[in-house]
Amino acid sequence: MKGGQGGTLNGEYQIKKLAALLKLRALHLRVLVFMYRKEEGLMMKVVVIGSGVMGRGIAYTAAAGGFSTVLVDVDEKQLKSAEREIGLLFEKAAASGRMGHEEREEAGRRLVYSHFLVEHVQDADLIIEAVPEVMEIKRSIFEVIDQHAHHNCLVATNTSTMSPTEIGSFTKRPDKVIAMHFFNPVHKMKLVEIVRGLETSDETAEAAQAAAVQMGKETVIVKEFPGFVTSRISALVGNEAFYMLQEGIGSPAEIDRAIKLGLNYPMGPFELGDLVGLDTRLNNLRYLHEKLGEKYRPAPLLEQYVKAGRLGRKTGRGVYDYSLSVKK
Ligand SMILES: NC(=O)c1ccc[n+]([C@@H]2O[C@H](COP(=O)([O-])OP(=O)(O)OC[C@H]3O[C@@H](n4cnc5c(N)ncnc54)[C@H](O)[C@@H]3O)[C@@H](O)[C@H]2O)c1
């Protein structure tokens, strides 16, 4: 009896092992197809929509990973500032030896900046949306994508909190829609959190994973839930820090120092909030408050900072003052 059960368990274990191996093979195959197309000069085309804090980092990472990349924005000033910042990232990568001179030149040539969304999505293999965390803006973008992109195109959103199922429902191809959640700053952060919507196909999840791997990233694949894994924790910590500041418990520098040295976080919650953008953080919290309840109610002080235009590094002032380091 005992032996028989052991035999069954062992059999099940072998089957699970085989299934896991086959899955891994399928993923490797996908990566190989990417690599093959790259070597054949059939560069996969990635279109990144939104050239703000995240879009510019994603575009840099995609171009550095070998993709032919287009960065699209409606705002001329944002595109220009993205081009400057990406230029600096290429320079730094070359100066540190992470990229050879020729490699850097080639990657730079692979990256195009544009205002013309429709023109570029038509022959895209992968589209990554990185516009503000406001559902109506995302809806308008996904409706345009759905009208013009090839039916095989993989469509990803970089949303921090929102539902890829809902975003997929704005299209007639919800099986091709997925969240690829990159982290800030994209060129440094290792993870892409891949979040499947209800209708996302296995193929789409594997292709998103392969694309992230080609961009030099590691991945986790999780099921959809507001805030996924990372934003759900990060928003809570960042919001709590604002409540502490509001209660007068300590100065921003003291609270950041306590969290860094006492809890071994690489950045304090205010340093991170200023990097993320306080407006983006507030939008995330509003969404999580609506979906998950009271514990995510945005701190009134955070709302006040955003009303005052103190959005963080991108505007030169958030919790801290960066006015001397911001390039106009
Ligand atoms: N900031 C972060 O640290 C962070 C981290 C992970 C994910 N995210 C998510 O990434 C997304 C973008 O965030 P961000 O911080 O880069 O925002 P951002 O405000 O810095 O940039 C958004 C960009 O989108 C552009 N845009 C707006 N409407 C557009 C349109 N119709 N077509 C083309 N471009 C348009 C804006 O001009 C702007 O340049 C959000 O969903 C956010 O939640 C942000």
PDBQT file of the ligand as one rigid body, heavy atoms in Angstrom, charges set to zero:
ROOT
HETATM    1  N1  LIG A 401       6.774  56.270 -12.383  1.00  0.00    +0.000 N 
HETATM    2  C1  LIG A 401       7.059  55.047 -11.957  1.00  0.00    +0.000 C 
HETATM    3  O1  LIG A 401       7.956  54.825 -11.115  1.00  0.00    +0.000 OA
HETATM    4  C2  LIG A 401       6.296  53.877 -12.507  1.00  0.00    +0.000 A 
HETATM    5  C3  LIG A 401       6.778  52.573 -12.255  1.00  0.00    +0.000 A 
HETATM    6  C4  LIG A 401       6.120  51.480 -12.840  1.00  0.00    +0.000 A 
HETATM    7  C5  LIG A 401       4.989  51.689 -13.637  1.00  0.00    +0.000 A 
HETATM    8  N2  LIG A 401       4.538  52.967 -13.835  1.00  0.00    +0.000 N 
HETATM    9  C6  LIG A 401       3.357  53.129 -14.700  1.00  0.00    +0.000 C 
HETATM   10  O2  LIG A 401       3.819  53.533 -15.992  1.00  0.00    +0.000 OA
HETATM   11  C7  LIG A 401       2.818  54.367 -16.622  1.00  0.00    +0.000 C 
HETATM   12  C8  LIG A 401       3.478  55.686 -17.001  1.00  0.00    +0.000 C 
HETATM   13  O3  LIG A 401       3.962  56.312 -15.820  1.00  0.00    +0.000 OA
HETATM   14  P1  LIG A 401       5.068  57.462 -15.875  1.00  0.00    +0.000 P 
HETATM   15  O4  LIG A 401       5.506  57.665 -14.479  1.00  0.00    +0.000 OA
HETATM   16  O5  LIG A 401       6.045  57.164 -16.946  1.00  0.00    +0.000 OA
HETATM   17  O6  LIG A 401       4.144  58.703 -16.326  1.00  0.00    +0.000 OA
HETATM   18  P2  LIG A 401       4.607  60.153 -16.851  1.00  0.00    +0.000 P 
HETATM   19  O7  LIG A 401       3.542  61.083 -16.441  1.00  0.00    +0.000 OA
HETATM   20  O8  LIG A 401       6.024  60.425 -16.457  1.00  0.00    +0.000 OA
HETATM   21  O9  LIG A 401       4.614  59.964 -18.460  1.00  0.00    +0.000 OA
HETATM   22  C9  LIG A 401       3.455  59.727 -19.212  1.00  0.00    +0.000 C 
HETATM   23  C10 LIG A 401       3.729  60.173 -20.647  1.00  0.00    +0.000 C 
HETATM   24  O10 LIG A 401       2.598  59.792 -21.466  1.00  0.00    +0.000 OA
HETATM   25  C11 LIG A 401       2.412  60.822 -22.419  1.00  0.00    +0.000 C 
HETATM   26  N3  LIG A 401       1.061  60.736 -22.959  1.00  0.00    +0.000 N 
HETATM   27  C12 LIG A 401      -0.109  61.117 -22.379  1.00  0.00    +0.000 A 
HETATM   28  N4  LIG A 401      -1.130  60.861 -23.232  1.00  0.00    +0.000 NA
HETATM   29  C13 LIG A 401      -0.588  60.305 -24.351  1.00  0.00    +0.000 A 
HETATM   30  C14 LIG A 401      -1.123  59.839 -25.580  1.00  0.00    +0.000 A 
HETATM   31  N5  LIG A 401      -2.434  59.882 -25.825  1.00  0.00    +0.000 N 
HETATM   32  N6  LIG A 401      -0.271  59.345 -26.529  1.00  0.00    +0.000 NA
HETATM   33  C15 LIG A 401       1.078  59.311 -26.296  1.00  0.00    +0.000 A 
HETATM   34  N7  LIG A 401       1.631  59.746 -25.145  1.00  0.00    +0.000 NA
HETATM   35  C16 LIG A 401       0.813  60.231 -24.181  1.00  0.00    +0.000 A 
HETATM   36  C17 LIG A 401       2.683  62.105 -21.650  1.00  0.00    +0.000 C 
HETATM   37  O11 LIG A 401       2.961  63.191 -22.526  1.00  0.00    +0.000 OA
HETATM   38  C18 LIG A 401       3.894  61.689 -20.814  1.00  0.00    +0.000 C 
HETATM   39  O12 LIG A 401       5.114  61.955 -21.496  1.00  0.00    +0.000 OA
HETATM   40  C19 LIG A 401       1.678  54.507 -15.600  1.00  0.00    +0.000 C 
HETATM   41  O13 LIG A 401       0.703  53.546 -15.908  1.00  0.00    +0.000 OA
HETATM   42  C20 LIG A 401       2.363  54.212 -14.266  1.00  0.00    +0.000 C 
HETATM   43  O14 LIG A 401       1.483  53.735 -13.292  1.00  0.00    +0.000 OA
HETATM   44  C21 LIG A 401       5.168  54.061 -13.307  1.00  0.00    +0.000 A 
ENDROOT
TORSDOF 0
